[in-house]
Amino acid sequence: MSQVNALENPERCGCLGPMKRLCELCESAGSSFVACSRSCLDRHRSAAHADSSDDSVARARAHIRDQNRERSANGELDAGHRQRLMALIAELPQAAELCVFGAGDGSDLDLERLASSFREIHLVDVDGEALARARDGQALRVRERLTLHEGVEASGVLEHLDAWGDRFPEHAELARVAVESAQSIVHGLGSSFPAVASIGLLQQLALPFQRAWLTSRGNWTALLSTLSAIHLATLAGATRSGGRCLLTLDVASSRDTPALAEQCQRSLDELPEFVLEARAAGGLQLRPDPQRLLAQLSSTGMKSLVEAPRICQPWLRQQAGDTELVYGLIFGHP
């Protein structure tokens, strides 16, 4: 079934060509409008949303900030998740600098504990307001160790949101942009670090595109693979020689797999067996799949930047009333 057919009675731009664009402003209001191009979408926005900006990238960034504020206001701390995350960060080189991508408002992190383990803590996120909340909630001793890197758009390709929505690029262009994007993000940090972590960020990178596009399964596969490659290369590039990196992933939710919620009553030692059985029965899909990311780390373009990659045992996280399945992936930089 196509995305257009999956939408409930969408209003269309009236053109005969394939529908490629979604009006995210209509989606937020509970309706649906689809268009064949940005020009048709812009005409609709001018008529139906007269006060809106025509800057799709700015709207995507604003949506991320809104989502972060909502999670910050409504979210409850999952102490078990935070404890598991901090235990994995403790496997990274201590004492010097730690860089955390996707730090947000710091609710997943014990910044006071990290300040006792690292001389400097660099928090990276596209949302500067969330980073400010993370800093301002800490004691002076902790704040003095924090460096904020705000406005860092970790997909590296959000600027292509409109152009690629009308004309999806060929493989060669995707590969070129991926390399340039990862290099640009790393260069913008101004340094590499002995300890690097990415906290539940990878699966969020596609969200602005999913809110704005209608495209083929093949194009989605190519985009997701490109975003994974950019993020993995960014993490490897930001990790100093001899350093180590942690990537955590929210790969499934009880919204799609209700049986995940039942696993909260069982030992975490039983969770890997549940995952194997549920996947074999077709009742659980991991998105992103940690094994595929492990394969990407072993690919020709990445393997020289990575050593001893391994997947950590999964755990569960409670988030806004849902149960999420979380994996960790750790690797070194030779």
CORJOGI-V686947 format. One record per residue. N is the residue number from 1. RES is the residue in one small letter. SS is DSSP state (A for helix, B for strand, O for the rest). OMEGA is omega in radians with two decimals (* if undefined). Layout:
# CORJOGI-V686947
{{N;RES;SS;OMEGA} {N;RES;SS;OMEGA}}
This chain:
# CORJOGI-V686947
{{1;m;O;3.13} {2;s;O;3.09} {3;q;A;-3.12} {4;v;A;3.13} {5;n;A;-3.13} {6;a;A;3.09} {7;l;O;-3.09} {8;e;O;3.08} {9;n;O;-3.11} {10;p;O;2.94} {11;e;B;-3.07} {12;r;B;-3.12} {13;c;O;3.11} {14;g;O;3.12} {15;c;O;-3.09} {16;l;O;-3.09} {17;g;O;3.13} {18;p;O;3.11} {19;m;O;-3.06} {20;k;O;-3.00} {21;r;B;3.06} {22;l;B;2.98} {23;c;O;-3.10} {24;e;A;3.09} {25;l;A;3.05} {26;c;A;-3.14} {27;e;A;3.14} {28;s;A;-3.13} {29;a;O;3.08} {30;g;O;3.07} {31;s;O;-3.10} {32;s;O;3.00} {33;f;B;3.12} {34;v;B;-3.09} {35;a;B;-3.12} {36;c;O;-3.05} {37;s;O;3.10} {38;r;A;-3.11} {39;s;A;3.09} {40;c;A;3.13} {41;l;A;3.13} {42;d;A;3.10} {43;r;A;3.10} {44;h;A;-3.11} {45;r;A;-3.14} {46;s;A;-3.11} {47;a;A;-3.00} {48;a;A;-3.09} {49;h;O;-2.96} {50;a;O;-3.09} {51;d;O;-3.04} {52;s;O;3.01} {53;s;O;3.07} {54;d;O;-3.13} {55;d;O;-3.09} {56;s;A;-3.12} {57;v;A;3.11} {58;a;A;3.11} {59;r;A;3.12} {60;a;A;3.11} {61;r;A;3.12} {62;a;A;3.11} {63;h;A;3.10} {64;i;A;3.12} {65;r;A;3.14} {66;d;A;3.13} {67;q;A;3.13} {68;n;A;3.12} {69;r;A;3.13} {70;e;A;3.11} {71;r;A;-3.13} {72;s;A;-3.10} {73;a;A;-2.99} {74;n;A;-3.04} {75;g;O;3.05} {76;e;O;-3.12} {77;l;O;3.02} {78;d;O;-3.05} {79;a;A;3.13} {80;g;A;3.10} {81;h;A;-3.13} {82;r;A;3.13} {83;q;A;3.12} {84;r;A;3.13} {85;l;A;-3.14} {86;m;A;3.09} {87;a;A;3.12} {88;l;A;3.07} {89;i;A;3.11} {90;a;O;3.07} {91;e;O;3.09} {92;l;O;3.10} {93;p;O;-3.08} {94;q;O;2.95} {95;a;B;-3.06} {96;a;B;-3.06} {97;e;B;3.02} {98;l;B;3.06} {99;c;B;-3.10} {100;v;B;3.03} {101;f;B;-3.14} {102;g;O;-3.07} {103;a;O;-3.14} {104;g;O;-3.14} {105;d;O;3.06} {106;g;O;-3.05} {107;s;O;3.10} {108;d;O;-2.99} {109;l;O;2.96} {110;d;O;-3.03} {111;l;A;3.10} {112;e;A;3.10} {113;r;A;3.13} {114;l;A;3.13} {115;a;A;3.07} {116;s;A;-3.08} {117;s;A;-3.06} {118;f;B;3.11} {119;r;B;3.12} {120;e;B;3.07} {121;i;B;-3.12} {122;h;B;-3.12} {123;l;B;-3.04} {124;v;B;3.10} {125;d;B;3.06} {126;v;O;-3.04} {127;d;O;-3.13} {128;g;A;3.13} {129;e;A;3.11} {130;a;A;3.11} {131;l;A;3.11} {132;a;A;3.08} {133;r;A;3.11} {134;a;A;-3.12} {135;r;A;-2.98} {136;d;A;3.13} {137;g;O;-3.06} {138;q;O;3.03} {139;a;O;-3.09} {140;l;A;-3.12} {141;r;A;3.13} {142;v;A;-3.12} {143;r;A;-3.11} {144;e;O;-3.13} {145;r;O;-3.06} {146;l;B;2.95} {147;t;B;-3.09} {148;l;B;3.04} {149;h;B;-3.04} {150;e;B;3.09} {151;g;O;-3.14} {152;v;O;-3.11} {153;e;O;-2.88} {154;a;O;3.05} {155;s;O;-3.13} {156;g;O;-3.04} {157;v;O;-3.12} {158;l;A;3.13} {159;e;A;3.14} {160;h;A;-3.04} {161;l;A;-3.11} {162;d;A;-3.07} {163;a;A;-3.12} {164;w;A;3.08} {165;g;A;3.10} {166;d;A;-3.13} {167;r;O;-3.11} {168;f;O;-3.02} {169;p;O;3.02} {170;e;O;-3.08} {171;h;A;-3.08} {172;a;A;3.12} {173;e;A;3.09} {174;l;A;-3.12} {175;a;A;3.14} {176;r;A;-3.13} {177;v;A;3.13} {178;a;A;3.14} {179;v;A;-3.11} {180;e;A;-3.11} {181;s;A;3.14} {182;a;A;3.13} {183;q;A;-3.12} {184;s;A;-3.14} {185;i;A;-3.13} {186;v;A;3.13} {187;h;A;-3.12} {188;g;A;3.11} {189;l;A;3.09} {190;g;O;-3.11} {191;s;O;2.92} {192;s;O;-2.95} {193;f;B;3.09} {194;p;B;-3.14} {195;a;B;-3.12} {196;v;B;3.09} {197;a;B;3.00} {198;s;B;-2.95} {199;i;B;3.05} {200;g;O;-3.02} {201;l;O;-2.98} {202;l;A;-3.07} {203;q;A;3.13} {204;q;A;-2.98} {205;l;O;-3.11} {206;a;O;-3.00} {207;l;A;3.12} {208;p;A;3.13} {209;f;A;-3.13} {210;q;A;3.09} {211;r;A;-2.98} {212;a;A;-2.97} {213;w;B;2.80} {214;l;O;-3.11} {215;t;O;-3.02} {216;s;O;3.07} {217;r;A;3.13} {218;g;A;3.12} {219;n;A;3.09} {220;w;A;3.13} {221;t;A;-3.14} {222;a;A;3.14} {223;l;A;-3.12} {224;l;A;3.09} {225;s;A;3.12} {226;t;A;3.12} {227;l;A;3.09} {228;s;A;-3.13} {229;a;A;3.12} {230;i;A;-3.06} {231;h;A;3.11} {232;l;A;3.12} {233;a;A;3.09} {234;t;A;-3.13} {235;l;A;3.12} {236;a;A;-3.14} {237;g;A;3.13} {238;a;A;-3.11} {239;t;B;-3.12} {240;r;B;3.08} {241;s;B;-3.08} {242;g;B;-3.13} {243;g;B;-3.13} {244;r;B;-3.08} {245;c;B;3.06} {246;l;B;3.05} {247;l;B;3.06} {248;t;B;-2.99} {249;l;B;2.93} {250;d;B;-2.93} {251;v;B;-3.14} {252;a;B;-3.10} {253;s;B;3.08} {254;s;O;3.03} {255;r;O;-3.14} {256;d;O;-3.12} {257;t;O;-3.07} {258;p;O;-3.11} {259;a;A;3.10} {260;l;A;-3.12} {261;a;A;-3.13} {262;e;A;-3.10} {263;q;A;3.12} {264;c;A;-3.13} {265;q;A;-3.09} {266;r;O;3.11} {267;s;O;3.09} {268;l;A;3.11} {269;d;A;3.14} {270;e;A;-3.05} {271;l;A;3.12} {272;p;A;3.12} {273;e;A;3.09} {274;f;A;-3.13} {275;v;A;3.14} {276;l;A;-3.10} {277;e;A;-3.11} {278;a;A;3.12} {279;r;A;3.13} {280;a;A;3.14} {281;a;O;3.14} {282;g;O;-3.09} {283;g;O;-3.10} {284;l;O;3.03} {285;q;O;3.14} {286;l;O;-3.12} {287;r;O;0.01} {288;p;O;-3.13} {289;d;O;-3.13} {290;p;A;-3.14} {291;q;A;3.10} {292;r;A;3.07} {293;l;A;3.08} {294;l;A;3.10} {295;a;A;3.10} {296;q;A;3.11} {297;l;A;-3.14} {298;s;O;-3.11} {299;s;O;-3.07} {300;t;O;-3.07} {301;g;O;-3.03} {302;m;O;-2.91} {303;k;A;3.11} {304;s;A;-3.12} {305;l;A;-2.95} {306;v;O;3.00} {307;e;B;3.07} {308;a;B;3.07} {309;p;B;3.10} {310;r;B;3.09} {311;i;B;3.13} {312;c;O;3.09} {313;q;O;-3.11} {314;p;O;3.03} {315;w;B;-3.09} {316;l;B;3.13} {317;r;B;3.05} {318;q;B;-3.07} {319;q;B;3.08} {320;a;O;3.09} {321;g;O;3.11} {322;d;B;3.04} {323;t;B;-3.11} {324;e;B;3.09} {325;l;B;-3.03} {326;v;B;3.04} {327;y;B;2.99} {328;g;B;3.10} {329;l;B;-3.10} {330;i;B;3.05} {331;f;B;3.10} {332;g;B;3.04} {333;h;O;-3.06} {334;p;O;*}}
